[in-house]
């Protein structure tokens, strides 16, 4: 049986990919026009790149914004585009003709969502119970959490920025067939872990039930969630080819995925903070 790999262009995503960014001015020097930058103006600056600005607050030394991205976008790519557009806007306001460093090279960014980290991890713990497998003597589920090592943290770090990118991913099996048992889950999770360095990602937690899997992971800001998801889908197929043959399917997954960003800061909290920041 020929197992067809998934290609990025054929996948459809449901997603909630929001990122909070924070910049300071170069050397923390005041730049008066920066305080005039609001969400409407930021939306105009970012729209050519299909980056949707949800919130924006600024002062003479800081810029804070929440944006919504597509899964194909990287956090570092978004940061570069926003910084370039804002710097150009500031130079025009200041009537500067020569290139001038107005924003700091460094920045802070983190994924955010409606739920915090502990809520997502608790949700993954309860998948077997939620789908009615908890009462079975040998439930066909596999749940495992992996501690981030110092090597993981070093691999995910980036120069001149502090970025924490966490994602909750959901994949469904082809035609929602019950292909995934505890053994398949273990084999797939082991294959994913082996590929972490190559993918610039780190698996946090997996939760397999027969017809779908939830997992949480961190990725490097130069890598898009879409690219990581496609790679993980193909790695999983290769890991359990024998199970696919027995099930009579030539593909493990539906060509779709859910991608949700999350973190220790919830969207609602940050919105309140940005509103207060405007009043300072």
C-alpha positions as CSV (number, residue, x, y, z in Angstrom):
1,X,0.0,0.0,0.0
2,X,1.3,3.4,-1.0
3,X,1.1,5.9,1.9
4,X,0.7,9.4,0.5
5,X,2.5,12.1,2.5
6,X,0.6,15.3,3.3
7,X,1.6,18.5,1.6
8,X,1.2,22.0,3.2
9,X,-1.0,23.4,0.4
10,X,-3.7,20.7,0.9
11,X,-4.4,21.2,4.6
12,X,-7.3,23.2,6.0
13,X,-6.9,24.8,9.4
14,X,-9.3,26.0,12.1
15,X,-7.2,28.2,14.2
16,X,-6.9,30.8,17.0
17,X,-3.3,32.0,16.7
18,X,-2.8,35.2,18.7
19,X,0.4,36.7,19.8
20,X,1.2,39.5,22.3
21,X,4.2,41.6,21.3
22,X,6.1,44.3,23.3
23,X,8.8,46.6,22.0
24,X,10.8,49.4,23.5
25,X,12.4,52.3,21.7
26,X,16.1,52.2,20.9
27,X,18.1,52.7,24.1
28,X,14.7,53.4,25.7
29,X,14.8,57.0,24.4
30,X,11.5,58.9,24.1
31,X,10.0,59.0,20.7
32,X,6.9,61.3,20.9
33,X,5.0,60.1,17.7
34,X,5.0,56.5,19.1
35,X,2.5,57.5,21.7
36,X,0.1,58.5,18.9
37,X,0.1,55.0,17.3
38,X,-3.3,53.3,17.9
39,X,-5.0,50.1,16.9
40,X,-6.6,51.7,13.8
41,X,-3.2,52.9,12.5
42,X,-1.5,49.6,13.3
43,X,-4.2,47.7,11.5
44,X,-3.5,49.8,8.4
45,X,0.3,49.2,8.7
46,X,-0.1,45.4,9.1
47,X,-3.0,44.6,6.7
48,X,-0.8,44.2,3.6
49,X,0.8,41.2,5.3
50,X,-2.6,39.7,6.4
51,X,-1.7,40.3,10.0
52,X,-4.8,41.4,12.0
53,X,-4.2,43.8,14.8
54,X,-6.6,43.2,17.7
55,X,-5.3,45.6,20.3
56,X,-2.6,48.2,20.4
57,X,-1.3,50.6,23.1
58,X,1.8,52.7,23.1
59,X,3.7,55.4,25.0
60,X,6.8,57.5,24.1
61,X,9.0,54.5,24.9
62,X,6.9,51.3,24.4
63,X,4.7,49.6,21.9
64,X,2.3,46.8,23.0
65,X,0.1,44.9,20.6
66,X,-2.0,41.8,20.2
67,X,-2.3,40.3,16.7
68,X,-4.1,37.4,15.0
69,X,-2.0,35.3,12.6
70,X,-2.6,32.6,10.1
71,X,-0.9,29.2,10.9
72,X,1.4,29.7,8.0
73,X,3.0,32.8,9.6
74,X,6.0,32.7,11.9
75,X,6.3,34.8,15.0
76,X,9.7,36.1,14.0
77,X,8.5,36.9,10.5
78,X,5.5,38.8,12.0
79,X,7.8,40.7,14.4
80,X,10.1,41.8,11.5
81,X,7.1,43.0,9.4
82,X,5.5,45.0,12.2
83,X,8.8,46.5,13.3
84,X,9.6,47.5,9.7
85,X,6.2,49.1,9.2
86,X,6.2,51.0,12.5
87,X,9.8,52.2,12.0
88,X,8.8,53.6,8.5
89,X,5.7,55.3,10.0
90,X,7.8,56.9,12.8
91,X,10.4,58.1,10.3
92,X,7.7,59.8,8.2
93,X,6.3,61.4,11.3
94,X,9.7,62.7,12.4
95,X,10.5,63.7,8.8
96,X,13.7,61.7,8.8
97,X,15.4,61.1,5.5
98,X,18.2,58.9,6.6
99,X,17.7,55.4,8.1
100,X,17.5,55.7,11.8
101,X,17.2,53.1,14.5
102,X,14.0,54.0,16.4
103,X,12.9,50.7,17.9
104,X,15.0,48.3,19.9
105,X,16.3,45.2,18.1
106,X,15.0,43.0,21.0
107,X,11.3,42.3,21.8
108,X,9.1,40.1,23.9
109,X,6.4,37.8,22.4
110,X,4.2,35.1,23.6
111,X,1.2,33.1,22.3
112,X,-2.1,33.8,24.1
113,X,-5.6,32.3,24.1
114,X,-8.8,32.1,26.1
115,X,-7.3,29.3,28.3
116,X,-4.1,29.2,30.3
117,X,-1.5,26.5,30.3
118,X,-2.9,24.6,33.3
119,X,-6.4,24.5,31.7
120,X,-5.1,23.1,28.4
121,X,-3.0,20.4,30.1
122,X,-5.9,19.4,32.4
123,X,-8.2,19.2,29.3
124,X,-5.7,16.8,27.6
125,X,-5.6,14.7,30.7
126,X,-9.4,14.1,30.6
127,X,-9.8,13.1,26.9
128,X,-10.2,9.4,27.7
129,X,-12.8,10.1,30.3
130,X,-14.5,12.7,28.2
131,X,-15.0,10.2,25.3
132,X,-16.2,7.4,27.5
133,X,-13.0,5.2,27.5
134,X,-12.2,5.7,31.2
135,X,-14.4,2.8,32.4
136,X,-12.8,0.2,30.2
137,X,-10.4,-2.3,31.8
138,X,-7.8,-1.6,29.1
139,X,-8.8,1.9,27.7
140,X,-7.4,2.5,24.2
141,X,-5.9,5.8,25.1
142,X,-2.3,7.1,25.6
143,X,-1.6,10.2,27.6
144,X,1.9,11.4,28.4
145,X,3.6,14.6,29.6
146,X,7.2,15.5,28.9
147,X,9.3,17.9,30.9
148,X,11.2,20.6,29.1
149,X,14.9,20.1,29.5
150,X,17.6,22.7,29.5
151,X,18.5,21.5,26.0
152,X,14.9,22.0,24.9
153,X,14.9,25.6,26.3
154,X,18.3,26.3,24.5
155,X,17.0,24.9,21.2
156,X,13.8,27.0,21.4
157,X,15.6,30.2,22.3
158,X,16.3,33.1,19.9
159,X,18.9,35.9,20.0
160,X,17.7,39.4,20.7
161,X,14.2,38.3,21.8
162,X,12.3,36.5,24.5
163,X,9.6,34.4,22.8
164,X,7.4,31.7,24.3
165,X,5.2,30.0,21.6
166,X,2.9,27.3,22.8
167,X,0.2,25.6,20.7
168,X,-2.6,23.1,21.2
169,X,-3.1,21.0,18.1
170,X,-5.9,18.6,17.2
171,X,-5.7,16.0,14.4
172,X,-8.5,13.6,13.4
173,X,-8.0,10.2,11.8
174,X,-9.2,9.5,8.2
175,X,-13.0,9.3,8.2
176,X,-12.8,9.3,12.0
177,X,-11.8,5.6,12.1
178,X,-10.7,4.2,15.4
179,X,-7.1,3.5,14.3
180,X,-5.2,4.8,17.3
181,X,-4.8,2.6,20.4
182,X,-2.4,3.0,23.2
183,X,0.4,1.2,21.3
184,X,0.0,3.4,18.3
185,X,0.0,6.4,20.5
186,X,3.2,5.4,22.2
187,X,4.9,4.7,18.8
188,X,3.8,8.0,17.3
189,X,4.8,10.0,20.4
190,X,8.2,8.3,20.4
191,X,8.7,9.2,16.7
192,X,7.7,12.8,17.4
193,X,10.2,13.1,20.2
194,X,13.0,11.8,18.0
195,X,12.2,14.5,15.4
196,X,12.1,17.5,17.8
197,X,15.5,18.8,17.1
198,X,15.0,18.7,13.3
199,X,11.6,20.4,13.6
200,X,12.8,23.1,16.1
201,X,9.9,22.0,18.4
202,X,9.4,20.4,21.7
203,X,6.4,18.2,22.7
204,X,4.8,19.1,26.0
205,X,1.9,16.6,26.2
206,X,0.1,14.1,24.1
207,X,-3.4,12.7,24.5
208,X,-4.5,9.9,22.0
209,X,-7.9,8.4,21.7
210,X,-8.9,6.1,18.9
211,X,-10.1,8.6,16.3
212,X,-8.1,11.8,17.2
213,X,-5.2,13.2,19.1
214,X,-4.7,16.4,21.1
215,X,-1.2,17.5,21.8
216,X,0.6,20.6,23.1
217,X,4.0,21.7,22.0
218,X,6.4,24.7,21.9
219,X,8.0,25.8,18.7
220,X,10.9,28.1,17.7
221,X,9.6,31.5,16.5
222,X,11.2,31.1,13.1
223,X,9.0,28.0,12.4
224,X,5.3,28.3,11.4
225,X,2.7,26.1,13.2
226,X,1.5,24.9,9.8
227,X,4.9,23.5,8.8
228,X,5.3,21.7,12.1
229,X,1.9,20.2,11.9
230,X,2.4,18.8,8.4
231,X,5.7,17.3,9.4
232,X,4.2,15.7,12.5
233,X,1.3,14.2,10.5
234,X,3.8,12.6,8.1
235,X,6.0,11.3,10.9
236,X,3.0,9.7,12.5
237,X,2.0,8.0,9.3
238,X,5.4,6.5,8.9
239,X,5.5,5.3,12.5
240,X,2.3,3.1,12.2
241,X,2.2,2.0,8.6
242,X,1.3,-1.5,9.7
243,X,-1.8,-0.3,11.5
244,X,-2.9,1.7,8.4
245,X,-2.7,-1.5,6.3
246,X,-4.8,-3.4,8.8
247,X,-7.4,-0.6,8.8
248,X,-7.5,-0.5,5.0
249,X,-6.7,3.2,4.7
250,X,-3.8,4.8,2.8
251,X,-3.7,7.9,5.0
252,X,-3.8,8.3,8.7
253,X,-5.3,11.8,9.0
254,X,-8.0,14.0,7.6
255,X,-6.3,16.8,5.7
256,X,-7.2,19.3,8.4
257,X,-6.1,20.4,11.8
258,X,-6.9,22.8,14.7
259,X,-4.2,25.1,15.8
260,X,-4.7,27.1,19.0
261,X,-2.1,29.3,20.7
262,X,-2.1,29.4,24.5
263,X,0.1,30.5,27.4
264,X,0.2,31.8,30.9
265,X,-1.4,35.1,29.9
266,X,-5.0,34.9,28.8
267,X,-6.4,37.2,26.1
268,X,-8.9,38.9,28.4
269,X,-6.2,39.7,30.9
270,X,-4.0,41.3,28.3
271,X,-6.8,43.3,26.8
272,X,-7.5,44.8,30.3
273,X,-3.9,45.5,30.8
274,X,-3.5,47.3,27.4
275,X,-6.6,49.4,28.2
276,X,-5.0,50.5,31.5
277,X,-1.7,51.1,29.8
278,X,-3.4,53.7,27.5
279,X,-4.3,55.7,30.6
280,X,-0.8,55.9,32.1
